[in-house]
Amino acid sequence: MVAVPSTEDQALLTSKLKDLIKAIESEPGFTPPTPHAGLLHVWDFVQRSHYMMLNLENIRTGAPIEHPEAIPKNDNAKDNAEKAQMTFTDVVTRSMTIDKLIKSPAMLAMMGGSPTTFSQDTKDKSQAVLDMIMGLPDN
């Protein structure tokens, strides 16, 4: 499993996920009330990852979470620290998947989303999330 980053690194990664959300929302096809299905699929996936990061410390300390149904319970964890570690590992794997979905329309179609082409800005923001994760210390 991947070690839970420091609170400072958590905040930085959370902000990079937020930047990615904003980039997706800036895509031409992301126009309410009916955004492109593929964009919406990826946007929702990133939103969930962002929410998990926002609550990582609450998970670690056992503090209440406003929408616990939005985060996997990880009931097989022995304690809150392990739940946080499992949640962060989930964010890491989700971030890798998100990057593949953004950079490969065929992968998005395979996952059930309508294929679309993302802007270079969105691709760059996705890469920034991965770069941040890969640059974290191993602890």
Backbone bond lengths (Angstrom), bond angles and torsions (degrees), N, CA, C in turn:
res aa  C-N    CA-C-N  psi(-1)  N-CA   C-N-CA  omega(-1)  CA-C   N-CA-C  phi
1 M - - - 1.458 - - 1.524 110.35 -
2 V 1.290 114.96 159.93 1.457 122.02 -179.11 1.529 109.14 -90.42
3 A 1.324 116.70 135.14 1.466 120.75 -179.82 1.525 110.83 -67.18
4 V 1.326 115.52 143.65 1.466 121.06 176.56 1.529 108.00 -69.31
5 P 1.329 117.58 128.35 1.468 119.67 -178.58 1.526 112.26 -72.91
6 S 1.309 115.26 166.61 1.468 121.14 175.86 1.524 109.34 -60.20
7 T 1.321 116.45 162.30 1.469 119.58 179.29 1.528 110.91 -61.88
8 E 1.332 117.21 -32.58 1.464 120.30 177.87 1.528 110.71 -65.69
9 D 1.337 116.03 -45.22 1.464 119.74 178.76 1.526 111.14 -68.94
10 Q 1.330 116.66 -33.75 1.469 119.68 175.03 1.524 109.97 -59.44
11 A 1.331 116.15 -45.75 1.470 120.66 -179.06 1.528 110.85 -63.35
12 L 1.320 117.00 -40.41 1.465 120.66 179.69 1.531 111.00 -66.19
13 L 1.322 116.89 -44.28 1.463 120.36 178.84 1.530 110.66 -65.18
14 T 1.322 116.68 -40.11 1.466 120.88 177.79 1.520 110.23 -60.56
15 S 1.327 117.14 -40.59 1.470 119.86 179.49 1.530 111.12 -68.56
16 K 1.321 117.61 -34.32 1.468 120.49 177.52 1.530 110.66 -68.38
17 L 1.327 117.00 -37.01 1.467 119.96 174.75 1.526 110.34 -64.92
18 K 1.325 116.90 -39.28 1.470 120.93 177.56 1.532 110.32 -63.81
19 D 1.325 117.27 -40.62 1.467 120.97 176.15 1.527 110.80 -60.19
20 L 1.330 116.58 -39.46 1.461 120.96 178.37 1.528 110.54 -65.96
21 I 1.322 116.86 -41.10 1.471 120.91 177.02 1.526 109.92 -58.69
22 K 1.328 116.45 -46.62 1.474 120.60 179.93 1.527 111.22 -62.46
23 A 1.326 117.12 -38.39 1.469 120.37 178.89 1.528 110.55 -64.58
24 I 1.326 116.83 -42.90 1.470 120.04 178.12 1.522 109.99 -63.51
25 E 1.328 116.70 -41.97 1.465 120.56 179.21 1.528 111.89 -64.91
26 S 1.333 117.06 -20.74 1.467 121.44 178.95 1.531 112.90 -87.73
27 E 1.322 116.89 -6.38 1.466 120.15 178.41 1.529 109.38 -62.78
28 P 1.340 117.93 141.82 1.468 121.12 -177.96 1.532 114.19 -55.53
29 G 1.319 118.28 -33.46 1.464 120.74 -178.30 1.512 114.89 -81.96
30 F 1.331 116.54 -4.77 1.469 119.92 -177.76 1.528 109.16 -91.72
31 T 1.316 115.32 67.82 1.455 120.97 -176.92 1.520 109.70 -115.32
32 P 1.333 117.87 113.65 1.461 119.35 176.45 1.520 110.25 -63.13
33 P 1.294 121.49 155.06 1.460 125.15 6.71 1.522 114.03 -87.16
34 T 1.317 118.92 -4.79 1.462 120.06 -178.02 1.527 111.18 -128.17
35 P 1.340 116.49 78.11 1.465 118.67 177.64 1.530 110.49 -66.30
36 H 1.309 115.83 156.63 1.465 122.35 176.39 1.531 108.71 -51.71
37 A 1.326 116.62 134.24 1.468 121.46 -175.16 1.527 112.62 -59.02
38 G 1.326 117.52 -39.93 1.464 120.25 179.30 1.516 112.18 -65.64
39 L 1.326 116.03 -42.00 1.469 120.28 177.01 1.522 110.60 -62.45
40 L 1.323 115.79 -44.08 1.460 120.44 -179.09 1.530 110.97 -63.37
41 H 1.321 116.36 -40.19 1.467 121.72 179.01 1.537 110.56 -59.83
42 V 1.321 116.36 -49.48 1.468 120.47 -179.01 1.523 110.23 -68.42
43 W 1.325 117.28 -42.63 1.467 122.03 178.73 1.525 110.53 -56.19
44 D 1.335 116.95 -45.78 1.463 121.15 179.97 1.530 110.75 -63.29
45 F 1.313 116.64 -39.96 1.461 121.71 179.44 1.530 110.52 -63.16
46 V 1.325 116.57 -42.04 1.470 120.97 178.88 1.528 110.06 -70.08
47 Q 1.328 117.23 -41.23 1.477 121.00 178.59 1.527 110.56 -56.70
48 R 1.335 116.23 -45.36 1.465 120.12 -179.51 1.518 110.64 -63.39
49 S 1.321 117.08 -41.97 1.470 120.64 178.13 1.525 110.51 -62.32
50 H 1.319 116.58 -41.79 1.466 122.44 177.82 1.527 110.14 -60.59
51 Y 1.324 116.80 -44.76 1.466 120.64 -179.56 1.535 110.88 -64.22
52 M 1.323 116.00 -38.63 1.463 119.60 177.57 1.530 110.16 -61.88
53 M 1.330 116.87 -42.35 1.467 120.32 178.51 1.525 111.42 -66.13
54 L 1.326 117.01 -40.02 1.472 120.32 178.67 1.523 111.63 -58.77
55 N 1.321 116.95 -28.94 1.458 121.46 -175.03 1.521 114.18 -106.98
56 L 1.316 117.48 9.09 1.460 120.13 -176.42 1.530 112.36 -58.84
57 E 1.314 117.47 -43.69 1.472 119.73 178.88 1.527 111.28 -68.17
58 N 1.334 117.86 -36.10 1.470 120.29 175.93 1.522 110.32 -62.25
59 I 1.316 116.75 -39.97 1.463 120.70 177.36 1.522 109.17 -64.29
60 R 1.331 116.61 -46.72 1.468 121.10 -177.30 1.525 112.38 -61.63
61 T 1.334 116.19 -37.77 1.470 119.67 -176.81 1.526 113.22 -94.77
62 G 1.326 116.97 -6.95 1.463 119.85 -178.32 1.518 113.15 80.07
63 A 1.326 117.28 14.57 1.471 121.26 178.57 1.532 109.37 -72.69
64 P 1.333 116.55 157.95 1.469 119.37 -179.14 1.535 112.20 -63.84
65 I 1.323 114.27 149.59 1.464 122.74 176.35 1.518 106.52 -118.27
66 E 1.331 116.23 131.53 1.466 120.58 -175.15 1.529 112.53 -60.28
67 H 1.318 117.70 -42.10 1.468 122.08 -179.58 1.530 109.38 -125.97
68 P 1.333 117.84 74.05 1.467 120.09 -175.55 1.527 113.30 -61.73
69 E 1.336 116.67 -24.48 1.466 119.69 -179.98 1.535 111.95 -67.84
70 A 1.312 117.15 -14.54 1.467 121.53 -178.86 1.530 112.65 -85.92
71 I 1.327 115.85 -3.44 1.468 120.52 -176.64 1.525 108.22 -127.87
72 P 1.334 118.42 132.86 1.465 119.67 176.89 1.532 110.92 -54.90
73 K 1.321 115.81 139.21 1.471 120.99 -175.61 1.528 113.29 -70.76
74 N 1.318 117.66 -33.77 1.469 121.46 -177.04 1.523 110.79 53.36
75 D 1.327 115.92 47.87 1.464 121.96 -177.18 1.524 113.66 -62.02
76 N 1.322 117.82 -20.38 1.462 119.39 -179.90 1.530 112.99 -81.64
77 A 1.323 117.56 -0.46 1.471 121.00 177.25 1.522 109.67 -72.53
78 K 1.325 116.21 146.79 1.464 119.94 -177.86 1.528 112.86 -78.87
79 D 1.345 116.94 -23.87 1.465 120.32 179.83 1.533 109.50 -158.76
80 N 1.323 115.89 178.81 1.468 120.53 -177.80 1.529 112.57 -64.39
81 A 1.324 117.01 -35.27 1.470 119.85 178.73 1.526 110.31 -61.75
82 E 1.317 116.60 -41.74 1.465 119.68 178.63 1.529 110.68 -69.83
83 K 1.330 117.83 -35.60 1.470 120.72 175.19 1.526 110.35 -60.15
84 A 1.329 116.20 -42.84 1.467 120.33 178.58 1.525 110.41 -64.41
85 Q 1.313 116.54 -41.63 1.462 120.50 179.13 1.529 110.52 -62.98
86 M 1.326 117.26 -42.90 1.462 121.34 178.56 1.533 110.79 -65.19
87 T 1.320 116.26 -38.96 1.465 120.47 178.50 1.517 110.33 -65.13
88 F 1.330 117.09 -43.61 1.459 119.35 179.68 1.528 110.86 -66.05
89 T 1.317 117.56 -39.52 1.462 120.59 175.83 1.524 109.96 -58.76
90 D 1.325 116.58 -39.38 1.465 121.46 176.38 1.530 110.36 -61.52
91 V 1.332 117.29 -43.82 1.471 121.05 178.43 1.535 110.14 -60.97
92 V 1.311 116.99 -40.92 1.469 120.91 179.73 1.526 110.34 -62.12
93 T 1.327 117.17 -49.88 1.467 119.62 -178.70 1.525 111.23 -66.99
94 R 1.321 116.90 -36.47 1.465 120.49 176.56 1.527 110.18 -63.52
95 S 1.329 117.34 -40.11 1.465 121.16 -179.40 1.525 111.08 -64.42
96 M 1.320 116.72 -38.43 1.465 120.19 176.54 1.530 110.32 -65.38
97 T 1.317 115.98 -42.26 1.467 120.58 178.26 1.521 110.82 -63.88
98 I 1.320 116.37 -44.60 1.470 121.21 178.97 1.524 109.95 -56.79
99 D 1.321 116.60 -45.90 1.462 120.30 -179.11 1.529 110.84 -60.68
100 K 1.329 116.74 -41.81 1.472 120.40 177.93 1.526 110.53 -63.99
101 L 1.333 117.46 -41.80 1.468 120.91 179.85 1.524 111.26 -63.38
102 I 1.327 116.03 -39.39 1.467 120.71 -178.57 1.528 111.27 -71.65
103 K 1.310 116.81 -37.50 1.467 119.95 -175.36 1.526 113.94 -90.78
104 S 1.342 117.27 -9.07 1.463 120.19 -177.58 1.527 110.78 -135.97
105 P 1.333 117.67 98.60 1.468 119.98 177.70 1.533 112.72 -55.45
106 A 1.333 117.56 -32.83 1.464 120.54 179.23 1.525 111.09 -64.51
107 M 1.320 117.11 -38.98 1.467 120.73 178.21 1.522 110.04 -65.40
108 L 1.320 116.85 -40.63 1.460 120.81 178.04 1.526 109.93 -60.79
109 A 1.313 117.57 -42.60 1.466 121.55 178.23 1.525 110.51 -64.29
110 M 1.338 116.99 -40.18 1.458 121.46 178.62 1.525 112.00 -61.95
111 M 1.327 116.29 -33.67 1.465 121.64 -178.68 1.529 111.64 -84.37
112 G 1.313 116.72 5.10 1.457 119.71 175.74 1.513 114.85 96.20
113 G 1.310 117.85 0.70 1.460 120.67 178.18 1.516 110.63 -93.02
114 S 1.300 116.31 153.76 1.465 119.88 175.23 1.520 108.15 -71.07
115 P 1.333 117.39 129.76 1.462 118.71 -178.32 1.526 111.93 -63.56
116 T 1.289 114.64 143.70 1.460 121.85 176.73 1.518 107.82 -150.37
117 T 1.296 116.50 163.13 1.459 121.73 175.95 1.520 107.96 -107.64
118 F 1.311 115.81 126.56 1.458 121.42 -179.38 1.521 110.25 -90.83
119 S 1.323 115.46 152.32 1.466 121.45 178.37 1.527 110.37 -68.69
120 Q 1.319 115.15 162.20 1.462 120.05 177.09 1.526 110.61 -62.41
121 D 1.328 117.56 -34.67 1.465 121.07 178.67 1.525 110.71 -61.05
122 T 1.327 117.14 -44.47 1.462 120.53 178.95 1.524 110.06 -65.45
123 K 1.319 117.32 -41.97 1.470 120.63 177.60 1.531 110.48 -61.48
124 D 1.323 116.69 -41.62 1.471 121.00 179.08 1.525 111.32 -64.68
125 K 1.322 116.91 -40.76 1.471 120.66 -179.98 1.525 110.22 -66.52
126 S 1.326 116.68 -38.29 1.460 120.55 176.65 1.528 110.42 -64.41
127 Q 1.318 116.64 -42.83 1.464 120.86 178.07 1.528 110.77 -63.57
128 A 1.323 117.36 -35.92 1.471 121.23 178.54 1.528 110.96 -62.97
129 V 1.332 116.64 -36.89 1.473 120.30 176.33 1.524 109.18 -63.14
130 L 1.327 116.88 -48.77 1.472 120.21 179.63 1.524 111.86 -62.61
131 D 1.315 116.76 -42.64 1.465 120.11 179.08 1.523 111.03 -60.01
132 M 1.317 116.29 -40.61 1.468 121.12 178.16 1.529 109.94 -61.94
133 I 1.326 116.10 -47.25 1.471 120.45 -179.38 1.527 110.51 -62.14
134 M 1.321 116.72 -46.19 1.469 120.38 -177.48 1.527 112.16 -68.23
135 G 1.324 116.93 -22.05 1.457 120.89 179.46 1.520 114.56 -89.12
136 L 1.333 116.74 -1.38 1.467 119.63 -179.41 1.524 110.58 -70.62
137 P 1.334 116.79 144.17 1.471 118.96 175.99 1.526 110.37 -66.40
138 D 1.319 116.23 151.76 1.462 121.31 -178.73 1.522 113.82 -73.83
139 N 1.300 116.82 -17.11 1.477 123.57 -176.23 1.485 108.67 60.12
